[in-house]
């Protein structure tokens, strides 16, 4: 593998230097009668040349890069911006540079007048770094910039320091087995039942025509985390509002298409004001992600009347909910926790007493932790489920097998013609269900890369990465979805031998396809789910991996079980089932339609 250095850039600058020297010579000659004017002009031209030299991208020695980009003041910015404008995607451009330059480690000049980013597309090295070297590669500065305008004091954008640990203590109870089983799971299950009722009404009105399902997935996921955070009585759910709308309608206008390949457009109930405000704020992350100057771009967006109003509504709502939670705590310190905000407030009160300080209930930090739960939990799970619907509809044999496994595992529920209960869903291990959930998460790529900042000079794959460099560990390319680069173990981490066998690798022949069986292994004639069967980076790894991972798995198991138990997902026509995607807060499908038929046996 040939590695590039600064020679190319220097060659281009050499040409520029010759041209400038020639121009200086001409100007000097023309001003021969006026030496002072000629001197000023010469100094000016040389100054411009030096400024140009200073502003050019400065490649990290030895790491491959695009030659032409090193000769441009804006580096790779134009290529990246044009790609995102054309495709609405960001992360696939990054990994495309590894493929273009045929190297597991490359650098790109994604911002003018800034250090290059390093892009790593190799899961074994990524695993070793994220698991074994969390202090060497800490939370990405780029990530803090794109999220800072939304939740500036949430723990997920902090470095792993004392402040981070203090914030994590506020929310650490939310991922305990007790909270997940006793509080979160019943809320998720009840919201899932509302989704089933909603789809029964939609299917009745659609009469076999496909309809859009992406928003239904996001609404359901948002309703679930909303009731988990604020409690079942916090507000009427969005899903229930949609259900009431459809229940009241006897019929709708259908397309004139006997083959039923055309989308039927269904009406939609308006969102509550606070929900719309939160969605407006969440959607604004796209502005930061796709701008070469994310902090400035989002600051300018926040100055608009629409964004100011959205933040005002959001802040007022969370403040009111905190006040209610504090009132409940003061009424009874020992009552059972029924939602996340009560648990957070209770933990801060206990911590403050233990540390002999005043509680910081009304701090921006508490508010941002609450808001962060809403953002992270609904967008990732809703998007992953949308991808799951597409994959299961397009792979009927997988859907049929999953339904068969569910019916077999919940034989009593099937016999009594009822739904499996939440305890049955979570208490009855079904390897094929677990494998399907894991494969949906793998193929959804809701988070296509893990971003970190090098906290010190460090060697990776035989190259020195300077302190302060932004590093992207890609989960959407070589070694995960396409064959890995051939890398000599001698250039890997000194401790690589101790981690290289902890996670398996995928068969190159089908690693890009949707195949739940890849997660199953044979143990004494039984299929057993193996979470370490192969690479998966969607949730990150190590101490700074996705904090809500356990909650997401529970949601996926409940959602998927009840959907497949109740509906056959028929394949949509090609024009409604493409796999184009967009990058916003997550990597989502541009199209997500469903053709539903009620399961009757």
Secondary structure, 3 states (H helix, E strand, C coil): CCCCCCHHHHHHHHHHHHHHHHHHHHHHHHCCCCHHHHHHHHHHHHHHHHHHHHHCCCCCCCCECCCHHHHCCCCCHHHHHHHHHHHCCCHHHHHHHHHHHCCCEEEECCCCCCCCEEEECCHHHHHHHHHHCCCCEEECHHHHHHHCCCCCCCHHHCCCCHHHHHHHHHHHHHHCHHHHHHHHHHHHHHHHHHHHHHHHHHHHHHCCCCEECHHHHHHHHHHHHHHHHHCCCCCCCHHHHHHHHHHCCCCCCCCCCCCCCCCCCCCCCCCCHHHHHHHHHHHCHHHHHCCCCHHHHHHHHHCCHHHHHHHHHHHHHHHHHHHHHHHHHHHCCCCCCCCHHHHHHHHHHHHHHHCCCCCCCCCHHHHHHHHHHHHHHHHHHHHHHHHHHHHHHHCHHHHHHHHHHHHHHCHHHHHCCCCCCHHHHHHCCCHHHHHHHHHHHHHHCCCCEEEEEECCCEEECCEEECCCCEEEEECCCECCCECCCCCCHHHCCCCHHHCCCCCCCCCCCCCCCCCHHHHEEEECCEEEECCCCCCCCCCCCHHHCCCCHHHHHHHHHHHHHHHHHHEEEECCCHHHCCCCEEECCCEEECCCEEEEEECCC
